[in-house]
């Protein structure tokens, strides 16, 4: 089966854009977390930190997929 390099590049480029969006969302959520903590809402702060952790975990998976695509 032939390797479709153009498709790999397009997929990696699209995933890279999604990864950038994910980093931007994490930064915004972190700002909300800090605001919640400063406003005396520890439960909201904890929930937003959990969301950031999920984004970080998924960001690593996206990074690994992008690397694989760019190497193939």
GIZI-V642019 format. One record per helix or strand of 2 or more residues. SS is the DSSP state (alpha for helix, beta for strand). FROM is the first residue (numbers start at 1). LEN is the number of residues. Records with the same first field share a line. If there is no record, write none. Layout:
# GIZI-V642019
SS=FROM-LEN + FROM-LEN
This chain:
# GIZI-V642019
alpha=5-34 + 42-30
